[in-house]
Amino acid sequence: MTSLTATVCLALALVCIHSAGLASAAKPAKPAPIPPPTYLYVWGGAADPSKAKDSLFVVKAADGTIVNTVETSFNGLEPHHCRVSVDKRWLGCGGLLAADPALPVYLPDVPQPKHSAIADEFLATPEGGFAITMMGSETGGTPGRVVLYDRDLKLLGEFPEDVSGDKATGLNPHGAAIDWKRDTMFTVDFIEPASTLVGNDLALRTTVRLWDTRTWTIKETIDVGPQGGAGILDAQQVGSTPGYFFTTHTGQMYYLDSRGPAPHVPVLVYNITEPGSSPLSEMIHSFRDGKRLFLANYLESEVLLFDTTNPLRPRLLDTLQLPEGSGAHMSMLAPDGRTGVVGTYFLDEGAAGQIHLAGDSTVHVFKIDGGAKRFLTKNRGAYTLDFKTLVPSKGAFHPHGFVFI
């Protein structure tokens, strides 16, 4: 099972923080606009292990220039998601990771979990560390866990600690969101990783879970059932509210209000399996204020922009159409609220596995208008990076995770 026990690695990324000082006026100062991002980090796997290693690419966000490449000692990690810690000290990736943000330094000796593997979603903790969803057990089976690292990358634990009986049945967490003000984490179970290997029946999951982050225990498990959509892929908190969106791999988007006592009942709010559309929804990205959301559709090669002011009635505003066969997987918006990115590689397990969703291995940077109502594909600052030909001497790369800095 070594191909399934993806290493959790982290990288140091020091970023200077500018403080404007104390305001002397009686009226609160109007918040200054957040500037466009300086860099885009892209975490990609080498397609040909004989030519290159899995690597982190540092991209100049304004024009797509590659300013640095950090090669790791690994091959075949199937790079996944990335996240920057709240203090900008660390960049954590599912499978990597720096002092100058343009010159990341790879740190290979971060303590590894003993009972879980297959790192997926990184969530920044208020203390400067990470909570990370681990989809599988140490062998890629069930249960997976959520692991916690402190600001010095000390492994604090793997949760839940008690997985006896039916407490962790079907626990294979993929997407996650944490509401630190309400001491609540929301995770969604996608698939048992080991079941994706040839010769096994795919074990797609249909459960979502609410956790108490004071004890890192699961307080409620909710099953949407196979009729509600199998393989729950991603989760996002809606702004600072107690609500969450989550998506299934088969095309459904749900809203869950976590207020009040159990049982909590998810509400189906959008379904891309309607006539004329192909089902295979991917990652979602909820804007900081909770009023807009990106949803990637792999088979249709598109990113959908929704108005989620009323989370129970998302309204489609615009569609970013990629070339046919691209395979949109993950999209995200930079803190400036105007710069976005979408990647087109999901997963290709090769001859050993059953999942072959390689897309066309491109990364598209785009802009949206000031009112967040439409995509600006021909705007200055929009470009495409083709990782099949980006570094000819090292062959193709599979770009999966990215972060704006």
Secondary structure, DSSP 8 states (H G I E B T S, - for coil): -TTT----EEEE------------SSS----------SEEEEEEEES-TTT---EEEEEETTT--EEEEEE-S-S------EEE-TTS-EEEETTB---BTTB-EEE------SSEEEEEEEEE-TTS-EEEEEEEETTS-S--EEEEE-TT--EEEEE-S---TTTTTT--EEEEEEEGGGTEEEEEE-B-GGGGBTTS---B--EEEEEETTTTEEEEEEE--GGG-SSEEEEEE-TTSSEEEEEETTSEEEEEE--SSS----EEEEETTSTT----EEEEEE-TTSSEEEEEETTTTEEEEEE-SSTTS-EEEEEEE--TT----EEEE-TTSSEEEEE---EE-GGGBS-EE-TT-EEEEEEE-TTS-SEETTSTT-EEEETTTSSGGG--EEEEEEEE-
